[in-house]
Structures are given as C-alpha cells and as structure tokens.
Amino acid sequence: MKTIVYAVCASALLLLTACNTVKGMGQDIQKAGEKIEGAAKK
C-alpha cells in the first residue's frame, strides 16, 4: 500500500512541475512575440 501512495505522490509532483514549466515557456514565447511585434511596428 505504501508503494502505491509513493507512486501517486511522485506522479503528482512530476505533473505539477511539468505544468509550471509549460506555463513559463508559454509566457516566454508570448514576451518574445510582443517584442517582435513592437519591432515590426517601428
């Protein structure tokens, strides 16, 4: 039973970490897009 609990906790931790990574990457891409858009308007 303990191994199942540990496996579930480890899986949840990995999923939460991956979500934060994807969210951060999306924000970086958005900022880069805004800079490119600003340069194109000049």
Backbone as XML, in Angstrom:
<?xml version="1.0"?>
<chain id="A" units="angstrom">
  <residue number="1" name="MET">
    <atom name="N" x="0.820" y="-1.193" z="0.000"/>
    <atom name="CA" x="0.000" y="0.000" z="0.000"/>
    <atom name="C" x="0.867" y="1.261" z="0.000"/>
  </residue>
  <residue number="2" name="LYS">
    <atom name="N" x="1.974" y="1.236" z="0.741"/>
    <atom name="CA" x="2.853" y="2.400" z="0.788"/>
    <atom name="C" x="3.448" y="2.705" z="-0.578"/>
  </residue>
  <residue number="3" name="THR">
    <atom name="N" x="3.781" y="1.664" z="-1.329"/>
    <atom name="CA" x="4.386" y="1.901" z="-2.637"/>
    <atom name="C" x="3.402" y="2.586" z="-3.583"/>
  </residue>
  <residue number="4" name="ILE">
    <atom name="N" x="2.127" y="2.255" z="-3.467"/>
    <atom name="CA" x="1.108" y="2.894" z="-4.308"/>
    <atom name="C" x="1.003" y="4.375" z="-3.946"/>
  </residue>
  <residue number="5" name="VAL">
    <atom name="N" x="0.996" y="4.668" z="-2.654"/>
    <atom name="CA" x="0.913" y="6.065" z="-2.197"/>
    <atom name="C" x="2.134" y="6.843" z="-2.683"/>
  </residue>
  <residue number="6" name="TYR">
    <atom name="N" x="3.315" y="6.247" z="-2.556"/>
    <atom name="CA" x="4.535" y="6.915" z="-3.021"/>
    <atom name="C" x="4.497" y="7.140" z="-4.529"/>
  </residue>
  <residue number="7" name="ALA">
    <atom name="N" x="4.010" y="6.178" z="-5.265"/>
    <atom name="CA" x="3.934" y="6.314" z="-6.719"/>
    <atom name="C" x="2.964" y="7.419" z="-7.117"/>
  </residue>
  <residue number="8" name="VAL">
    <atom name="N" x="1.836" y="7.508" z="-6.438"/>
    <atom name="CA" x="0.856" y="8.559" z="-6.733"/>
    <atom name="C" x="1.437" y="9.932" z="-6.401"/>
  </residue>
  <residue number="9" name="CYS">
    <atom name="N" x="2.102" y="10.057" z="-5.270"/>
    <atom name="CA" x="2.712" y="11.328" z="-4.887"/>
    <atom name="C" x="3.800" y="11.748" z="-5.878"/>
  </residue>
  <residue number="10" name="ALA">
    <atom name="N" x="4.612" y="10.810" z="-6.292"/>
    <atom name="CA" x="5.670" y="11.116" z="-7.249"/>
    <atom name="C" x="5.077" y="11.538" z="-8.591"/>
  </residue>
  <residue number="11" name="SER">
    <atom name="N" x="4.036" y="10.864" z="-9.021"/>
    <atom name="CA" x="3.384" y="11.221" z="-10.285"/>
    <atom name="C" x="2.771" y="12.616" z="-10.213"/>
  </residue>
  <residue number="12" name="ALA">
    <atom name="N" x="2.123" y="12.921" z="-9.107"/>
    <atom name="CA" x="1.514" y="14.247" z="-8.928"/>
    <atom name="C" x="2.585" y="15.324" z="-8.937"/>
  </residue>
  <residue number="13" name="LEU">
    <atom name="N" x="3.701" y="15.076" z="-8.289"/>
    <atom name="CA" x="4.795" y="16.040" z="-8.263"/>
    <atom name="C" x="5.343" y="16.289" z="-9.667"/>
  </residue>
  <residue number="14" name="LEU">
    <atom name="N" x="5.532" y="15.244" z="-10.428"/>
    <atom name="CA" x="6.037" y="15.396" z="-11.791"/>
    <atom name="C" x="5.049" y="16.161" z="-12.673"/>
  </residue>
  <residue number="15" name="LEU">
    <atom name="N" x="3.774" y="15.876" z="-12.534"/>
    <atom name="CA" x="2.768" y="16.566" z="-13.337"/>
    <atom name="C" x="2.706" y="18.047" z="-12.989"/>
  </residue>
  <residue number="16" name="LEU">
    <atom name="N" x="2.755" y="18.378" z="-11.719"/>
    <atom name="CA" x="2.710" y="19.782" z="-11.307"/>
    <atom name="C" x="3.947" y="20.535" z="-11.789"/>
  </residue>
  <residue number="17" name="THR">
    <atom name="N" x="5.090" y="19.893" z="-11.740"/>
    <atom name="CA" x="6.318" y="20.516" z="-12.218"/>
    <atom name="C" x="6.242" y="20.755" z="-13.717"/>
  </residue>
  <residue number="18" name="ALA">
    <atom name="N" x="5.712" y="19.796" z="-14.445"/>
    <atom name="CA" x="5.594" y="19.941" z="-15.894"/>
    <atom name="C" x="4.638" y="21.069" z="-16.254"/>
  </residue>
  <residue number="19" name="CYS">
    <atom name="N" x="3.559" y="21.230" z="-15.509"/>
    <atom name="CA" x="2.603" y="22.304" z="-15.787"/>
    <atom name="C" x="3.260" y="23.657" z="-15.614"/>
  </residue>
  <residue number="20" name="ASN">
    <atom name="N" x="4.054" y="23.817" z="-14.565"/>
    <atom name="CA" x="4.728" y="25.091" z="-14.347"/>
    <atom name="C" x="5.742" y="25.368" z="-15.449"/>
  </residue>
  <residue number="21" name="THR">
    <atom name="N" x="6.411" y="24.347" z="-15.909"/>
    <atom name="CA" x="7.394" y="24.520" z="-16.970"/>
    <atom name="C" x="6.717" y="24.956" z="-18.254"/>
  </residue>
  <residue number="22" name="VAL">
    <atom name="N" x="5.623" y="24.328" z="-18.616"/>
    <atom name="CA" x="4.900" y="24.677" z="-19.838"/>
    <atom name="C" x="4.336" y="26.084" z="-19.735"/>
  </residue>
  <residue number="23" name="LYS">
    <atom name="N" x="3.820" y="26.428" z="-18.567"/>
    <atom name="CA" x="3.269" y="27.771" z="-18.366"/>
    <atom name="C" x="4.372" y="28.818" z="-18.528"/>
  </residue>
  <residue number="24" name="GLY">
    <atom name="N" x="5.514" y="28.583" z="-17.943"/>
    <atom name="CA" x="6.641" y="29.513" z="-18.052"/>
    <atom name="C" x="7.128" y="29.640" z="-19.482"/>
  </residue>
  <residue number="25" name="MET">
    <atom name="N" x="7.173" y="28.523" z="-20.190"/>
    <atom name="CA" x="7.599" y="28.563" z="-21.587"/>
    <atom name="C" x="6.608" y="29.372" z="-22.409"/>
  </residue>
  <residue number="26" name="GLY">
    <atom name="N" x="5.325" y="29.215" z="-22.142"/>
    <atom name="CA" x="4.304" y="29.976" z="-22.855"/>
    <atom name="C" x="4.442" y="31.467" z="-22.613"/>
  </residue>
  <residue number="27" name="GLN">
    <atom name="N" x="4.753" y="31.844" z="-21.390"/>
    <atom name="CA" x="4.945" y="33.257" z="-21.074"/>
    <atom name="C" x="6.170" y="33.804" z="-21.795"/>
  </residue>
  <residue number="28" name="ASP">
    <atom name="N" x="7.243" y="33.032" z="-21.852"/>
    <atom name="CA" x="8.450" y="33.470" z="-22.557"/>
    <atom name="C" x="8.173" y="33.674" z="-24.040"/>
  </residue>
  <residue number="29" name="ILE">
    <atom name="N" x="7.438" y="32.754" z="-24.642"/>
    <atom name="CA" x="7.108" y="32.871" z="-26.063"/>
    <atom name="C" x="6.226" y="34.083" z="-26.300"/>
  </residue>
  <residue number="30" name="GLN">
    <atom name="N" x="5.312" y="34.338" z="-25.388"/>
    <atom name="CA" x="4.429" y="35.499" z="-25.522"/>
    <atom name="C" x="5.238" y="36.797" z="-25.457"/>
  </residue>
  <residue number="31" name="LYS">
    <atom name="N" x="6.175" y="36.896" z="-24.537"/>
    <atom name="CA" x="7.003" y="38.098" z="-24.413"/>
    <atom name="C" x="7.856" y="38.293" z="-25.668"/>
  </residue>
  <residue number="32" name="ALA">
    <atom name="N" x="8.401" y="37.206" z="-26.193"/>
    <atom name="CA" x="9.199" y="37.299" z="-27.405"/>
    <atom name="C" x="8.344" y="37.768" z="-28.568"/>
  </residue>
  <residue number="33" name="GLY">
    <atom name="N" x="7.118" y="37.267" z="-28.657"/>
    <atom name="CA" x="6.195" y="37.690" z="-29.707"/>
    <atom name="C" x="5.850" y="39.171" z="-29.605"/>
  </residue>
  <residue number="34" name="GLU">
    <atom name="N" x="5.693" y="39.654" z="-28.388"/>
    <atom name="CA" x="5.398" y="41.072" z="-28.191"/>
    <atom name="C" x="6.563" y="41.938" z="-28.645"/>
  </residue>
  <residue number="35" name="LYS">
    <atom name="N" x="7.790" y="41.518" z="-28.374"/>
    <atom name="CA" x="8.962" y="42.286" z="-28.803"/>
    <atom name="C" x="9.079" y="42.290" z="-30.314"/>
  </residue>
  <residue number="36" name="ILE">
    <atom name="N" x="8.807" y="41.165" z="-30.938"/>
    <atom name="CA" x="8.873" y="41.092" z="-32.399"/>
    <atom name="C" x="7.790" y="41.990" z="-33.005"/>
  </residue>
  <residue number="37" name="GLU">
    <atom name="N" x="6.610" y="41.959" z="-32.387"/>
    <atom name="CA" x="5.517" y="42.799" z="-32.874"/>
    <atom name="C" x="5.870" y="44.290" z="-32.741"/>
  </residue>
  <residue number="38" name="GLY">
    <atom name="N" x="6.489" y="44.646" z="-31.617"/>
    <atom name="CA" x="6.895" y="46.038" z="-31.407"/>
    <atom name="C" x="7.951" y="46.464" z="-32.417"/>
  </residue>
  <residue number="39" name="ALA">
    <atom name="N" x="8.872" y="45.580" z="-32.745"/>
    <atom name="CA" x="9.908" y="45.900" z="-33.714"/>
    <atom name="C" x="9.313" y="46.031" z="-35.116"/>
  </residue>
  <residue number="40" name="ALA">
    <atom name="N" x="8.286" y="45.252" z="-35.407"/>
    <atom name="CA" x="7.664" y="45.294" z="-36.731"/>
    <atom name="C" x="6.877" y="46.593" z="-36.910"/>
  </residue>
  <residue number="41" name="LYS">
    <atom name="N" x="6.368" y="47.145" z="-35.831"/>
    <atom name="CA" x="5.582" y="48.378" z="-35.921"/>
    <atom name="C" x="6.470" y="49.594" z="-36.152"/>
  </residue>
  <residue number="42" name="LYS">
    <atom name="N" x="7.756" y="49.512" z="-35.801"/>
    <atom name="CA" x="8.669" y="50.653" z="-35.954"/>
    <atom name="C" x="9.035" y="50.934" z="-37.371"/>
  </residue>
</chain>
